[in-house]
């Protein structure tokens, strides 16, 4: 199966965010991200995939507090610290893409996050990720005072 380059970059970025999270590294500390370059080099030979994964990882980690705040405000009845590191990584990357990657349609971000959850997390994670991202997208859209189109959301 030939995986889309952007999908592969998302996988690598999520895996890198997982590594940073479980290692307990300081959010926003870009210096620690340099060690991830070796991980990207070993994980994929495609320069585009490596560069995109690196950019998304650095962008997410640089804006971690803002992303986490949106996730926390959208996870009713869930303690953020109780989320698995895999789910946190998936959600953080998706929220970063909502906020800082206007070239990526929100529906694509949600669908890709659900696919990551199916591949790397538990049976219940895809529905959970979908629900949280749906709520985050509504908050972001409301903040921007933009109408939410049903085609931007998945249920």
DSSP file (Angstrom, degrees, kcal/mol; ACC not computed):
  #  RESIDUE AA STRUCTURE BP1 BP2  ACC     N-H-->O    O-->H-N    N-H-->O    O-->H-N    TCO  KAPPA ALPHA  PHI   PSI    X-CA   Y-CA   Z-CA
    1    1 A X              0   0    0      0, 0.0     2,-0.9     0, 0.0     0, 0.0   0.000 360.0 360.0 360.0 127.0    0.0    0.0    0.0
    2    2 A X        -     0   0    0      0, 0.0     2,-0.2     0, 0.0     3,-0.1  -0.787 360.0-148.6 -91.9 106.4    1.4    3.4   -1.0
    3    3 A X        -     0   0    0     -2,-0.9     5,-0.0     1,-0.1     0, 0.0  -0.526  22.4-104.5 -79.3 138.3    0.7    5.8    1.8
    4    4 A X     >  -     0   0    0     -2,-0.2     4,-2.4     1,-0.1     5,-0.2  -0.291  27.7-125.3 -55.6 141.5    0.1    9.5    1.0
    5    5 A X  H  > S+     0   0    0      1,-0.2     4,-2.3     2,-0.2     5,-0.1   0.876 110.4  49.4 -63.1 -38.4    3.2   11.6    1.9
    6    6 A X  H  > S+     0   0    0      2,-0.2     4,-2.1     1,-0.2    -1,-0.2   0.866 110.1  51.7 -69.8 -34.6    1.2   13.9    4.1
    7    7 A X  H  > S+     0   0    0      2,-0.2     4,-2.2     1,-0.2    -2,-0.2   0.926 110.8  48.1 -64.7 -44.4   -0.4   11.0    5.9
    8    8 A X  H  X S+     0   0    0     -4,-2.4     4,-2.4     1,-0.2    -2,-0.2   0.896 110.1  52.2 -62.4 -40.7    3.1    9.5    6.5
    9    9 A X  H  X S+     0   0    0     -4,-2.3     4,-2.6     1,-0.2    -1,-0.2   0.889 108.2  51.5 -63.3 -38.8    4.2   12.9    7.8
   10   10 A X  H  X S+     0   0    0     -4,-2.1     4,-2.8     2,-0.2     5,-0.2   0.919 108.8  51.0 -63.0 -43.3    1.3   13.0   10.2
   11   11 A X  H  X S+     0   0    0     -4,-2.2     4,-2.4     1,-0.2    -2,-0.2   0.940 112.7  45.5 -58.5 -47.8    2.2    9.6   11.5
   12   12 A X  H  X S+     0   0    0     -4,-2.4     4,-2.4     2,-0.2    -2,-0.2   0.904 112.8  50.0 -64.6 -41.2    5.8   10.6   12.1
   13   13 A X  H  X S+     0   0    0     -4,-2.6     4,-2.7     2,-0.2    -1,-0.2   0.923 111.4  48.7 -63.7 -43.5    4.8   13.9   13.7
   14   14 A X  H  X S+     0   0    0     -4,-2.8     4,-2.2     1,-0.2    -2,-0.2   0.914 112.1  49.0 -62.1 -42.4    2.3   12.1   16.0
   15   15 A X  H  X S+     0   0    0     -4,-2.4     4,-2.2    -5,-0.2    -1,-0.2   0.885 111.8  49.1 -65.0 -38.2    5.0    9.6   16.9
   16   16 A X  H  X S+     0   0    0     -4,-2.4     4,-2.5     2,-0.2    -2,-0.2   0.912 110.5  50.0 -67.1 -42.3    7.5   12.4   17.6
   17   17 A X  H  X S+     0   0    0     -4,-2.7     4,-2.3     1,-0.2    -2,-0.2   0.880 109.1  53.1 -63.2 -37.4    5.0   14.2   19.8
   18   18 A X  H  X S+     0   0    0     -4,-2.2     4,-2.9     2,-0.2     5,-0.3   0.941 108.7  49.5 -59.8 -48.0    4.4   11.0   21.7
   19   19 A X  H  X S+     0   0    0     -4,-2.2     4,-1.8     1,-0.2    -2,-0.2   0.926 111.7  47.8 -59.0 -46.0    8.2   10.7   22.3
   20   20 A X  H  <>S+     0   0    0     -4,-2.5     5,-1.9     1,-0.2     4,-0.4   0.894 113.5  49.1 -62.0 -40.2    8.4   14.3   23.6
   21   21 A X  H ><5S+     0   0    0     -4,-2.3     3,-1.3     1,-0.2    -2,-0.2   0.949 113.0  43.8 -65.9 -51.1    5.4   13.7   25.8
   22   22 A X  H 3<5S+     0   0    0     -4,-2.9    -1,-0.2     1,-0.3    -2,-0.2   0.763 109.6  57.4 -71.4 -22.5    6.6   10.5   27.4
   23   23 A X  T 3<5S-     0   0    0     -4,-1.8    -1,-0.3    -5,-0.3    -2,-0.2   0.580 108.7-127.7 -80.3  -8.7   10.1   11.8   27.9
   24   24 A X  T < 5 +     0   0    0     -3,-1.3    -3,-0.2    -4,-0.4    -2,-0.1   0.800  44.9 170.8  71.2  29.1    8.6   14.7   29.9
   25   25 A X      < -     0   0    0     -5,-1.9    -1,-0.2    -6,-0.2     2,-0.1  -0.413  42.3 -91.9 -76.1 150.9   10.3   17.4   27.9
   26   26 A X    >   -     0   0    0      1,-0.1     3,-1.9    -2,-0.1     6,-0.1  -0.381  42.3-113.2 -66.0 128.9    9.3   21.0   28.4
   27   27 A X  T 3  S+     0   0    0      1,-0.3    35,-0.1    -2,-0.1     3,-0.1  -0.353 101.7  20.3 -59.2 138.5    6.6   22.2   26.2
   28   28 A X  T 3  S+     0   0    0     33,-1.1     2,-1.1     1,-0.2    -1,-0.3   0.309  84.1 133.7  86.0 -10.0    7.8   24.9   23.8
   29   29 A X    X   -     0   0    0     -3,-1.9     3,-0.5     1,-0.2     4,-0.3  -0.631  29.8-179.5 -78.4 101.5   11.5   23.8   24.1
   30   30 A X  G >   +     0   0    0     -2,-1.1     3,-1.5     1,-0.2     4,-0.5   0.787  70.0  73.2 -73.5 -28.1   12.6   23.8   20.5
   31   31 A X  G >  S+     0   0    0      1,-0.3     3,-1.2     2,-0.2     4,-0.3   0.851  91.6  56.0 -55.9 -37.4   16.1   22.7   21.4
   32   32 A X  G X  S+     0   0    0     -3,-0.5     3,-0.9     1,-0.2     4,-0.3   0.710  93.1  71.9 -69.4 -18.8   15.0   19.2   22.2
   33   33 A X  G X  S+     0   0    0     -3,-1.5     3,-1.3    -4,-0.3     4,-0.5   0.723  79.1  74.3 -71.6 -20.0   13.5   18.8   18.8
   34   34 A X  G X  S+     0   0    0     -3,-1.2     3,-1.3    -4,-0.5     4,-0.4   0.851  88.5  60.4 -61.8 -32.8   16.8   18.6   17.1
   35   35 A X  G X> S+     0   0    0     -3,-0.9     4,-0.7    -4,-0.3     3,-0.6   0.739  94.9  64.9 -66.6 -20.6   17.2   15.1   18.4
   36   36 A X  H <> S+     0   0    0     -3,-1.3     4,-2.5    -4,-0.3    -1,-0.3   0.706  80.9  78.2 -75.3 -18.6   14.1   14.1   16.5
   37   37 A X  H <> S+     0   0    0     -3,-1.3     4,-2.3    -4,-0.5    -1,-0.2   0.889  92.9  51.5 -58.0 -38.3   15.8   14.8   13.2
   38   38 A X  H <> S+     0   0    0     -3,-0.6     4,-2.3    -4,-0.4    -1,-0.2   0.904 107.8  52.4 -64.1 -41.2   17.6   11.4   13.5
   39   39 A X  H  X S+     0   0    0     -4,-0.7     4,-2.0     1,-0.2    -2,-0.2   0.931 110.8  46.9 -58.9 -46.5   14.3    9.7   14.1
   40   40 A X  H  X S+     0   0    0     -4,-2.5     4,-1.8     1,-0.2    -2,-0.2   0.890 110.4  53.0 -64.3 -39.0   12.8   11.3   11.0
   41   41 A X  H  < S+     0   0    0     -4,-2.3    -1,-0.2    -5,-0.2    -2,-0.2   0.907 114.2  41.9 -62.5 -42.1   15.9   10.3    9.0
   42   42 A X  H  < S+     0   0    0     -4,-2.3    -1,-0.2     1,-0.2    -2,-0.2   0.791 114.0  53.0 -75.1 -28.3   15.6    6.7   10.1
   43   43 A X  H  < S+     0   0    0     -4,-2.0     2,-0.3     1,-0.2    -2,-0.2   0.796 119.6  13.3 -81.8 -29.4   11.8    6.6    9.7
   44   44 A X     <  -     0   0    0     -4,-1.8    -1,-0.2    -5,-0.2     6,-0.1  -0.989  48.7-155.8-153.1 138.0   11.4    7.8    6.1
   45   45 A X        +     0   0    0     -2,-0.3     2,-0.5    -3,-0.1    -1,-0.1   0.606  69.3 101.2 -87.3 -12.4   13.7    8.4    3.2
   46   46 A X     >  -     0   0    0      1,-0.2     4,-2.3     2,-0.0     5,-0.2  -0.630  61.6-153.6 -80.5 121.6   11.5   11.0    1.5
   47   47 A X  H  > S+     0   0    0     -2,-0.5     4,-2.7     1,-0.2     5,-0.2   0.872  94.3  53.7 -62.0 -39.3   12.8   14.5    2.2
   48   48 A X  H  > S+     0   0    0      2,-0.2     4,-2.6     1,-0.2     5,-0.2   0.928 109.9  47.4 -61.4 -45.8    9.3   16.1    1.8
   49   49 A X  H  > S+     0   0    0      1,-0.2     4,-2.6     2,-0.2     5,-0.2   0.930 114.0  47.1 -62.0 -46.7    7.8   13.7    4.4
   50   50 A X  H  X S+     0   0    0     -4,-2.3     4,-2.5     2,-0.2    -2,-0.2   0.923 113.9  46.9 -62.4 -45.1   10.7   14.3    6.9
   51   51 A X  H  X S+     0   0    0     -4,-2.7     4,-2.7     2,-0.2    -2,-0.2   0.920 114.5  46.5 -65.0 -44.1   10.5   18.1    6.4
   52   52 A X  H  X S+     0   0    0     -4,-2.6     4,-2.7    -5,-0.2     5,-0.2   0.926 113.2  48.8 -64.9 -44.9    6.7   18.2    6.8
   53   53 A X  H  X S+     0   0    0     -4,-2.6     4,-2.4    -5,-0.2    -2,-0.2   0.913 113.3  48.2 -60.0 -43.0    6.8   15.9    9.9
   54   54 A X  H  X S+     0   0    0     -4,-2.5     4,-2.8    -5,-0.2     5,-0.3   0.921 112.0  48.5 -64.1 -45.2    9.5   18.1   11.4
   55   55 A X  H  X S+     0   0    0     -4,-2.7     4,-2.6     1,-0.2    -2,-0.2   0.923 113.8  46.3 -62.4 -44.5    7.7   21.3   10.7
   56   56 A X  H  X S+     0   0    0     -4,-2.7     4,-2.5     2,-0.2    -1,-0.2   0.891 113.8  48.8 -66.5 -38.8    4.4   20.0   12.2
   57   57 A X  H  X S+     0   0    0     -4,-2.4     4,-2.8    -5,-0.2     5,-0.2   0.954 114.6  44.3 -65.0 -49.4    6.2   18.6   15.2
   58   58 A X  H  X S+     0   0    0     -4,-2.8     4,-2.3     1,-0.2    -2,-0.2   0.906 114.9  49.5 -62.0 -42.1    8.1   21.8   15.9
   59   59 A X  H  X S+     0   0    0     -4,-2.6     4,-1.2    -5,-0.3    -1,-0.2   0.917 113.6  45.3 -63.8 -43.8    4.9   23.9   15.3
   60   60 A X  H  < S+     0   0    0     -4,-2.5     3,-0.5     1,-0.2     7,-0.2   0.939 114.9  46.9 -64.8 -47.2    2.8   21.8   17.6
   61   61 A X  H >< S+     0   0    0     -4,-2.8   -33,-1.1     1,-0.2     3,-1.0   0.852 110.5  53.3 -66.1 -33.7    5.4   21.7   20.4
   62   62 A X  H 3< S+     0   0    0     -4,-2.3    -1,-0.2     1,-0.2    -2,-0.2   0.779 118.7  35.6 -69.0 -26.7    6.0   25.4   20.1
   63   63 A X  T 3X S+     0   0    0     -4,-1.2     4,-2.3    -3,-0.5    -1,-0.2   0.012  81.2 124.9-114.1  25.3    2.3   26.1   20.5
   64   64 A X  H <>  +     0   0    0     -3,-1.0     4,-3.4     1,-0.2     5,-0.3   0.872  69.7  52.6 -58.5 -43.8    1.6   23.2   23.0
   65   65 A X  H  > S+     0   0    0     -4,-0.2     4,-2.3     1,-0.2    -1,-0.2   0.919 111.8  46.3 -61.6 -42.8    0.0   25.3   25.7
   66   66 A X  H  > S+     0   0    0      2,-0.2     4,-1.7    -3,-0.2    -1,-0.2   0.914 115.6  46.2 -65.1 -43.2   -2.5   26.9   23.3
   67   67 A X  H  X S+     0   0    0     -4,-2.3     4,-2.1    -7,-0.2    -2,-0.2   0.935 113.0  49.2 -64.3 -46.7   -3.3   23.5   21.8
   68   68 A X  H  X S+     0   0    0     -4,-3.4     4,-3.2     1,-0.2     5,-0.2   0.885 107.3  55.5 -61.9 -39.2   -3.6   21.8   25.2
   69   69 A X  H  X S+     0   0    0     -4,-2.3     4,-2.3    -5,-0.3    -1,-0.2   0.917 108.7  47.3 -60.6 -43.4   -5.9   24.6   26.5
   70   70 A X  H  < S+     0   0    0     -4,-1.7     4,-0.4     2,-0.2    -1,-0.2   0.893 113.9  47.9 -64.3 -39.5   -8.3   24.0   23.6
   71   71 A X  H >X S+     0   0    0     -4,-2.1     3,-1.3     2,-0.2     4,-0.8   0.942 111.5  49.4 -66.2 -47.6   -8.3   20.3   24.1
   72   72 A X  H >< S+     0   0    0     -4,-3.2     3,-0.8     1,-0.3    -2,-0.2   0.903 110.0  51.7 -58.4 -42.5   -8.9   20.6   27.9
   73   73 A X  T 3< S+     0   0    0     -4,-2.3    -1,-0.3     1,-0.2    -2,-0.2   0.583 114.2  44.9 -72.1  -8.4  -11.8   23.0   27.3
   74   74 A X  T <4 S+     0   0    0     -3,-1.3     2,-0.9    -4,-0.4    -1,-0.2   0.432  92.6  81.6-113.6  -2.7  -13.3   20.5   24.9
   75   75 A X    X<  -     0   0    0     -3,-0.8     3,-1.7    -4,-0.8     2,-0.1  -0.632  64.3-171.9-106.0  74.2  -12.9   17.3   26.9
   76   76 A X  T 3  S+     0   0    0     -2,-0.9     3,-0.1     1,-0.3    -3,-0.1  -0.443  73.4  10.8 -66.9 136.7  -15.8   17.4   29.2
   77   77 A X  T 3  S+     0   0    0      1,-0.2     2,-0.5    -2,-0.1    -1,-0.3   0.564 108.9 105.2  70.5  11.1  -15.7   14.7   31.9
   78   78 A X    <   -     0   0    0     -3,-1.7     2,-0.5    -6,-0.2    -1,-0.2  -0.984  66.4-138.6-125.5 128.8  -12.1   13.8   31.0
   79   79 A X    >>  -     0   0    0     -2,-0.5     3,-1.8     1,-0.1     4,-0.6  -0.726  18.1-138.3 -79.2 124.9   -9.0   14.7   32.9
   80   80 A X  G >4 S+     0   0    0     -2,-0.5     3,-1.3     1,-0.3    -1,-0.1   0.869 102.7  55.9 -54.8 -40.2   -6.4   15.8   30.4
   81   81 A X  G 34 S+     0   0    0      1,-0.3    -1,-0.3    -3,-0.0     4,-0.1   0.700  99.8  61.6 -68.1 -17.7   -3.6   13.9   32.3
   82   82 A X  G <4 S+     0   0    0     -3,-1.8    -1,-0.3     2,-0.1    -2,-0.2   0.632  80.4 103.6 -82.6 -13.6   -5.7   10.7   32.0
   83   83 A X  S << S-     0   0    0     -3,-1.3     2,-0.1    -4,-0.6    -5,-0.0  -0.406  83.9-107.5 -65.1 143.5   -5.6   10.8   28.2
   84   84 A X     >  -     0   0    0      1,-0.1     4,-2.7    -2,-0.1     5,-0.2  -0.412  24.6-117.5 -67.8 149.9   -3.1    8.3   26.7
   85   85 A X  H  > S+     0   0    0      1,-0.2     4,-2.2     2,-0.2     5,-0.1   0.835 116.4  55.8 -57.5 -31.5    0.1    9.9   25.3
   86   86 A X  H  > S+     0   0    0      2,-0.2     4,-2.3     1,-0.2    -1,-0.2   0.957 109.5  44.0 -65.2 -49.6   -1.0    8.5   21.9
   87   87 A X  H  > S+     0   0    0      1,-0.2     4,-2.8     2,-0.2     5,-0.2   0.891 112.3  53.3 -63.7 -39.0   -4.3   10.3   22.0
   88   88 A X  H  X S+     0   0    0     -4,-2.7     4,-3.0     1,-0.2     5,-0.2   0.927 109.7  48.9 -60.1 -43.7   -2.7   13.5   23.3
   89   89 A X  H  X S+     0   0    0     -4,-2.2     4,-2.2    -5,-0.2    -2,-0.2   0.915 112.5  47.3 -62.5 -43.3   -0.3   13.4   20.4
   90   90 A X  H  X S+     0   0    0     -4,-2.3     4,-2.2     2,-0.2    -2,-0.2   0.941 115.9  44.5 -62.7 -48.2   -3.1   12.9   17.9
   91   91 A X  H  X S+     0   0    0     -4,-2.8     4,-2.8     2,-0.2     5,-0.2   0.911 112.4  51.6 -64.8 -43.2   -5.2   15.6   19.4
   92   92 A X  H  X S+     0   0    0     -4,-3.0     4,-2.5    -5,-0.2    -1,-0.2   0.926 111.1  47.5 -60.8 -45.5   -2.3   18.1   19.7
   93   93 A X  H  X S+     0   0    0     -4,-2.2     4,-2.3    -5,-0.2    -1,-0.2   0.924 113.7  47.6 -62.7 -44.1   -1.3   17.7   16.1
   94   94 A X  H  X S+     0   0    0     -4,-2.2     4,-2.4     2,-0.2    -2,-0.2   0.917 112.3  48.5 -64.6 -43.5   -4.9   18.1   14.8
   95   95 A X  H  X S+     0   0    0     -4,-2.8     4,-2.5     2,-0.2     5,-0.2   0.906 110.1  52.5 -65.3 -40.4   -5.5   21.2   17.0
   96   96 A X  H  X S+     0   0    0     -4,-2.5     4,-3.1    -5,-0.2     5,-0.3   0.933 110.0  49.0 -57.2 -45.0   -2.2   22.7   15.8
   97   97 A X  H  X S+     0   0    0     -4,-2.3     4,-1.5     1,-0.2     7,-0.3   0.880 109.9  51.6 -65.8 -37.3   -3.3   22.1   12.2
   98   98 A X  H  < S+     0   0    0     -4,-2.4    -1,-0.2     1,-0.2    -2,-0.2   0.949 119.9  35.0 -58.2 -48.4   -6.7   23.7   12.8
   99   99 A X  H  < S+     0   0    0     -4,-2.5    -2,-0.2     1,-0.1    -1,-0.2   0.843 132.9  20.8 -78.4 -36.2   -5.1   26.8   14.3
  100  100 A X  H  < S+     0   0    0     -4,-3.1     2,-0.3    -5,-0.2    -3,-0.2   0.400 109.2  66.3-123.9   2.1   -2.0   27.2   12.2
  101  101 A X    ><  +     0   0    0     -4,-1.5     3,-2.2    -5,-0.3    -1,-0.2  -0.632  47.8 168.0-125.7  74.0   -2.3   25.4    8.9
  102  102 A X  T 3  S+     0   0    0     -2,-0.3    -1,-0.1     1,-0.3     4,-0.1   0.670  72.8  68.9 -63.5 -15.0   -5.1   27.1    7.0
  103  103 A X  T 3  S+     0   0    0     -3,-0.1     2,-0.6     2,-0.1    -1,-0.3   0.621  86.7  77.4 -77.0 -12.2   -4.1   25.2    3.9
  104  104 A X  S <  S-     0   0    0     -3,-2.2    -3,-0.1    -7,-0.3    -1,-0.1  -0.878  86.8-127.4-101.6 116.9   -5.4   22.0    5.4
  105  105 A X    >>  -     0   0    0     -2,-0.6     4,-1.9     1,-0.1     3,-0.8  -0.367  17.7-125.8 -59.8 137.1   -9.2   21.7    5.4
  106  106 A X  H 3> S+     0   0    0      1,-0.3     4,-2.7     2,-0.2     5,-0.2   0.850 110.1  58.5 -53.0 -36.8  -10.6   20.9    8.9
  107  107 A X  H 3> S+     0   0    0      1,-0.2     4,-2.6     2,-0.2    -1,-0.3   0.891 105.8  48.9 -62.5 -38.3  -12.4   17.8    7.5
  108  108 A X  H <> S+     0   0    0     -3,-0.8     4,-2.8     2,-0.2     5,-0.2   0.926 110.5  50.9 -65.1 -45.0   -9.1   16.4    6.3
  109  109 A X  H  X S+     0   0    0     -4,-1.9     4,-2.2     2,-0.2    -2,-0.2   0.926 112.9  45.6 -58.7 -46.1   -7.5   17.1    9.7
  110  110 A X  H  X S+     0   0    0     -4,-2.7     4,-2.4     2,-0.2    -2,-0.2   0.940 113.9  48.2 -64.3 -47.4  -10.3   15.3   11.5
  111  111 A X  H  X S+     0   0    0     -4,-2.6     4,-2.1     1,-0.2    -2,-0.2   0.911 112.8  47.9 -60.8 -43.0  -10.4   12.3    9.2
  112  112 A X  H  X S+     0   0    0     -4,-2.8     4,-2.3     2,-0.2    -1,-0.2   0.891 110.9  51.5 -65.4 -38.9   -6.6   11.9    9.4
  113  113 A X  H  X S+     0   0    0     -4,-2.2     4,-2.4    -5,-0.2    -2,-0.2   0.904 109.0  50.7 -64.3 -40.9   -6.7   12.1   13.2
  114  114 A X  H  X S+     0   0    0     -4,-2.4     4,-2.3     1,-0.2    -1,-0.2   0.910 109.8  50.5 -62.7 -41.8   -9.4    9.4   13.3
  115  115 A X  H  X S+     0   0    0     -4,-2.1     4,-2.1     2,-0.2    -2,-0.2   0.895 109.3  50.8 -64.0 -39.8   -7.3    7.2   11.1
  116  116 A X  H  X S+     0   0    0     -4,-2.3     4,-2.9     1,-0.2     5,-0.3   0.918 110.2  50.4 -61.6 -42.6   -4.3    7.7   13.4
  117  117 A X  H  X S+     0   0    0     -4,-2.4     4,-2.0     1,-0.2    -2,-0.2   0.895 110.0  50.1 -63.4 -39.8   -6.4    6.8   16.3
  118  118 A X  H  < S+     0   0    0     -4,-2.3    -1,-0.2     1,-0.2    -2,-0.2   0.897 117.6  40.2 -63.0 -39.9   -7.6    3.6   14.5
  119  119 A X  H  < S+     0   0    0     -4,-2.1    -2,-0.2    -5,-0.2    -1,-0.2   0.862 130.4  21.5 -79.2 -37.5   -4.1    2.6   13.7
  120  120 A X  H  < S+     0   0    0     -4,-2.9    -3,-0.2    -5,-0.2    -2,-0.2   0.525 115.7  46.6-115.0  -7.3   -2.2    3.5   16.9
  121  121 A X  S  < S-     0   0    0     -4,-2.0     2,-0.0    -5,-0.3    -4,-0.0  -0.376  87.7 -59.6-125.1-159.8   -4.8    3.7   19.8
  122  122 A X    >>  -     0   0    0     -2,-0.1     3,-0.7     1,-0.1     4,-0.6  -0.221  49.6-101.4 -83.5 171.9   -7.7    1.8   21.4
  123  123 A X  T 34 S+     0   0    0      1,-0.2     4,-0.3     2,-0.2     3,-0.2   0.809 122.7  48.1 -61.3 -31.2  -11.0    0.8   19.9
  124  124 A X  T 3> S+     0   0    0      1,-0.2     4,-1.8     2,-0.1    -1,-0.2   0.632  91.8  82.3 -86.3 -14.1  -12.7    3.7   21.6
  125  125 A X  H <> S+     0   0    0     -3,-0.7     4,-3.5     1,-0.2     5,-0.3   0.875  81.1  58.9 -64.0 -41.6  -10.2    6.3   20.6
  126  126 A X  H  X S+     0   0    0     -4,-0.6     4,-2.3    -3,-0.2    -1,-0.2   0.926 111.2  42.2 -56.8 -44.0  -11.5    7.1   17.1
  127  127 A X  H  > S+     0   0    0     -4,-0.3     4,-2.4     2,-0.2    -1,-0.2   0.898 116.3  49.5 -67.9 -39.3  -14.9    8.2   18.4
  128  128 A X  H  X S+     0   0    0     -4,-1.8     4,-2.6     2,-0.2     5,-0.2   0.946 112.1  47.2 -62.8 -49.3  -13.3   10.1   21.3
  129  129 A X  H  X S+     0   0    0     -4,-3.5     4,-2.7     1,-0.2     5,-0.3   0.911 112.0  51.5 -58.8 -44.2  -10.9   11.9   19.0
  130  130 A X  H  X S+     0   0    0     -4,-2.3     4,-2.3    -5,-0.3    -1,-0.2   0.930 111.5  46.8 -58.6 -47.5  -13.7   12.8   16.6
  131  131 A X  H  X S+     0   0    0     -4,-2.4     4,-2.0     2,-0.2    -2,-0.2   0.914 114.1  46.3 -63.4 -44.7  -15.8   14.2   19.4
  132  132 A X  H  X S+     0   0    0     -4,-2.6     4,-2.6     2,-0.2    -2,-0.2   0.935 114.5  46.9 -64.8 -46.1  -13.0   16.3   20.9
  133  133 A X  H  X S+     0   0    0     -4,-2.7     4,-2.8    -5,-0.2     5,-0.2   0.866 109.0  55.1 -66.7 -34.9  -11.9   17.7   17.6
  134  134 A X  H  X S+     0   0    0     -4,-2.3     4,-1.9    -5,-0.3    -1,-0.2   0.937 111.7  44.4 -59.0 -46.9  -15.5   18.5   16.6
  135  135 A X  H  X S+     0   0    0     -4,-2.0     4,-2.0     2,-0.2    -2,-0.2   0.896 113.6  50.0 -65.9 -41.6  -15.8   20.5   19.8
  136  136 A X  H  X S+     0   0    0     -4,-2.6     4,-2.8     1,-0.2     5,-0.2   0.930 109.6  50.9 -62.5 -45.9  -12.4   22.2   19.3
  137  137 A X  H  X S+     0   0    0     -4,-2.8     4,-2.7     1,-0.2     5,-0.2   0.893 109.0  51.2 -61.0 -39.9  -13.3   23.1   15.8
  138  138 A X  H  X S+     0   0    0     -4,-1.9     4,-2.4    -5,-0.2    -1,-0.2   0.909 111.5  48.1 -63.2 -41.2  -16.5   24.7   16.9
  139  139 A X  H  X S+     0   0    0     -4,-2.0     4,-2.6     2,-0.2    -2,-0.2   0.935 113.8  46.1 -63.9 -46.8  -14.7   26.7   19.6
  140  140 A X  H  X S+     0   0    0     -4,-2.8     4,-1.9     1,-0.2    -2,-0.2   0.926 114.2  47.9 -62.6 -44.7  -12.0   27.9   17.1
  141  141 A X  H  <>S+     0   0    0     -4,-2.7     5,-2.5    -5,-0.2     4,-0.4   0.897 112.0  49.9 -63.9 -40.5  -14.7   28.8   14.5
  142  142 A X  H ><5S+     0   0    0     -4,-2.4     3,-1.1    -5,-0.2    -1,-0.2   0.903 108.2  53.6 -64.1 -41.5  -16.7   30.6   17.1
  143  143 A X  H 3<5S+     0   0    0     -4,-2.6    -1,-0.2     1,-0.3    -2,-0.2   0.870 111.1  45.6 -60.2 -37.5  -13.6   32.6   18.2
  144  144 A X  T 3<5S-     0   0    0     -4,-1.9    -1,-0.3    -5,-0.2    -2,-0.2   0.514 109.9-127.2 -83.1  -4.2  -13.1   33.7   14.6
  145  145 A X  T < 5 +     0   0    0     -3,-1.1     2,-0.4    -4,-0.4    -3,-0.2   0.856  61.3 143.2  57.6  37.4  -16.8   34.5   14.3
  146  146 A X      < -     0   0    0     -5,-2.5    -1,-0.2    -6,-0.1     2,-0.1  -0.824  57.0-106.8-104.6 145.5  -17.0   32.3   11.2
  147  147 A X        -     0   0    0     -2,-0.4     2,-0.6    -3,-0.1    -1,-0.0  -0.470  30.1-128.1 -68.5 142.1  -20.0   30.2   10.3
  148  148 A X        -     0   0    0     -2,-0.1     2,-0.4   -10,-0.0    -1,-0.1  -0.815  20.5-151.0 -91.1 123.9  -19.4   26.5   10.9
  149  149 A X    >>  -     0   0    0     -2,-0.6     3,-1.9     1,-0.1     4,-0.5  -0.783  16.2-132.8 -94.6 139.1  -20.4   24.6    7.8
  150  150 A X  G >4 S+     0   0    0     -2,-0.4     3,-0.8     1,-0.3    -1,-0.1   0.777 106.9  64.6 -60.5 -25.3  -21.6   21.0    8.3
  151  151 A X  G 34 S+     0   0    0      1,-0.2    -1,-0.3     3,-0.0   -44,-0.1   0.709  96.3  57.9 -72.4 -17.6  -19.3   19.9    5.5
  152  152 A X  G <4 S+     0   0    0     -3,-1.9     2,-0.3   -46,-0.1    -1,-0.2   0.662 103.3  64.2 -81.6 -16.1  -16.3   21.0    7.8
  153  153 A X    <<  -     0   0    0     -3,-0.8     2,-0.4    -4,-0.5   -46,-0.1  -0.776  64.5-155.3-112.0 151.4  -17.4   18.6   10.5
  154  154 A X              0   0    0     -2,-0.3   -20,-0.1   -24,-0.2    -3,-0.0  -0.932 360.0 360.0-118.4 149.6  -17.7   14.9   10.8
  155  155 A X              0   0    0     -2,-0.4    -1,-0.1   -21,-0.0   -24,-0.1   0.393 360.0 360.0-116.1 360.0  -20.0   13.1   13.2
